[in-house]
Amino acid sequence: MEKKQILCLGHITHDRIVTPALPQGVDCAGGTAYYVAWAMHHLPHDVSFGVITAVGSDLKHEIDRLRDAGIDITDVGSPTSVFFENSYGRNMNNRRQRVLSKAAPFTIDQLKEAEAEVFHLGTLLVDDFAPEVVEYLATKGRVCVDVQGYLREVRNQRVYAVDWADKLRVLKHTDILKVNEHEIDVLTDGERDLKRGAKLIRSWGVREVLITLGSYGSLIYADDQFYEVPGYEPRQVVDATGCGDTYAAGYLYARAHGASYEEAGRFAAAMCTLKLEHTGPFDGTVEDIQIIMKKKTWISQLLRNL
């Protein structure tokens, strides 16, 4: 496999999205690999990118769609796909989940040919990437982990947030960690102060801590400094599914271009605003992102002058 600047690893899923606007629910593809792939596809193709996923026969058509779009994707196969049901209330920052089926975990043998500067691990369930897999990838490039799957325990199809036993072993080999405000609470055993929580995670070996705060923005901790990135107000809130993945795609893309932590966070936040306004993955352009960022800058300047 040709070495990529960013290689996303994770299961593409069968998702059922239930929201106040979609009370009957809508079935679609999802998962970190899916949302990151389409987000990267709609950005300029000046960062080399690829995907390694594992799906059952029910999602082979989604692999074909991605390939037809020109996305470099490898499917290592699985007897079944992950099937999530995501239910949202009026507050789109809150979500209830059920797991209706699982996919096979990734193995070192499947990833022997994988080469990248940054491996982005889209964990969906705790056994997706065993500690030895993360350790192996860390010998080949930088590791970015979306922690969500490691903190999920499934009981009778329901998903519960729990800490995980191998976190210190995994995080020691993690360069970039993406968490949200709920996950950092679980990960740090109830630390409610986000800055203290970020410092604790840094002490475990993580170099960049990305804390997404839903529509409220994000907090980045890197090089012993905090960067507070405000959210951009969307015209309407339709579906938050995939927003964290969209943030990760935007952040890694901008950082690959040499953006600062704060610049990358602002770029990622603008992508999330556009994603929130519709169901499905990000489908805007870099020009759309720049418009959002300029509006926010203009409003902030206006407020400072009042």
C-alpha positions, 0 to 999 in steps of 0.5 A, spaced: 500 500 500 502 506 498 504 510 504 498 516 506 499 522 510 492 520 513 490 513 513 483 512 517 482 505 520 475 503 522 468 500 521 463 503 516 457 501 519 449 501 518 446 506 522 439 508 524 438 515 525 432 517 530 431 525 531 425 529 532 425 531 525 426 524 523 421 520 528 420 514 524 428 514 523 432 513 517 437 508 515 444 510 512 451 508 512 456 511 518 462 510 522 468 514 523 471 511 517 465 513 512 464 520 515 472 521 515 472 518 508 467 523 505 469 529 509 476 528 506 473 527 499 470 534 499 476 537 501 482 539 496 485 532 494 492 535 496 493 531 502 494 523 501 488 519 504 486 512 504 481 508 508 482 501 511 475 498 513 471 491 515 464 490 513 459 484 511 455 483 505 450 488 507 455 494 506 459 492 500 455 497 496 458 503 500 465 500 499 463 501 491 460 508 492 467 510 495 471 507 490 467 510 485 468 516 488 476 515 487 477 514 495 482 509 496 479 504 500 481 497 502 475 492 505 479 486 509 472 483 510 467 481 516 462 476 517 457 481 519 457 489 519 456 494 525 449 496 526 448 502 530 441 505 532 442 513 534 437 516 537 437 524 539 432 528 543 431 536 542 438 537 544 443 534 539 449 534 543 445 528 547 445 521 544 442 514 546 445 508 542 443 501 541 448 496 538 444 491 533 450 487 530 458 487 531 463 486 526 470 483 527 476 486 530 482 489 526 488 484 526 496 486 525 496 481 519 490 485 516 494 491 517 501 489 515 501 493 508 498 499 511 503 505 511 502 512 513 504 518 517 498 519 521 493 513 523 486 515 525 483 509 529 475 510 529 474 506 534 466 504 535 467 498 540 472 496 545 475 490 541 476 494 535 483 495 536 487 491 541 492 494 545 498 490 541 495 493 534 495 500 537 502 498 539 504 495 532 501 502 528 505 506 533 512 503 530 510 505 523 507 512 524 503 517 529 497 514 532 490 518 532 485 515 536 477 517 537 476 514 544 469 513 543 469 506 542 473 504 547 469 507 552 462 503 550 460 497 554 454 493 550 449 490 555 442 487 552 444 492 545 444 498 550 450 502 550 453 504 556 459 509 558 465 505 562 472 506 563 477 501 559 482 496 562 487 497 557 487 505 557 494 506 559 497 501 555 494 504 549 494 512 550 502 511 551 502 510 544 497 515 542 499 522 539 493 525 538 486 523 542 479 526 540 474 526 546 468 529 548 466 532 554 462 526 556 468 521 554 473 525 558 469 525 564 469 517 564 476 517 562 479 521 567 474 517 573 469 523 574 474 529 573 469 535 571 474 540 570 476 539 562 483 543 563 485 538 569 482 532 565 486 534 559 493 535 563 491 528 566 491 525 559 497 528 557 501 525 563 499 518 560 503 520 554 498 523 549 501 529 546 495 533 543 488 532 546 482 534 542 476 535 547 470 537 542 464 540 546 458 539 541 455 546 538 459 549 543 466 548 540 472 545 542 478 545 547 485 543 544 491 542 549 498 541 546 505 543 547 503 545 554 498 550 552 490 550 551 487 553 545 479 555 546 476 554 539 468 557 539 463 553 535 460 557 529 452 557 530 449 553 524 443 555 520 439 549 523 440 543 527 438 537 523 443 531 525 449 531 529 451 524 527 458 524 525 460 531 527 466 528 531 468 524 525 468 531 521 472 535 526 477 529 526 478 530 518 478 537 518 483 538 524 488 532 521 487 535 514 489 542 516 495 540 521 497 536 514 498 543 511 502 546 517 496 549 520 497 551 528 493 547 533 488 553 533 487 554 526 486 547 525 481 547 530 477 553 527 477 549 520 474 543 523 469 547 527 467 550 521 466 543 518 462 541 523 457 547 523 456 545 515 455 538 517 450 539 523 445 542 518 443 536 514 443 528 515 449 525 512 456 526 511 460 533 510 459 535 503 461 542 503 467 545 500 473 549 502 470 555 500 464 554 504 468 553 510 472 559 509 465 563 509 463 560 516 470 562 519 470 569 516 463 570 518 465 568 525 471 573 525 467 579 523 462 577 528 467 577 534 470 583 531 464 587 531 462 584 538 469 587 541 468 594 538 461 595 541 
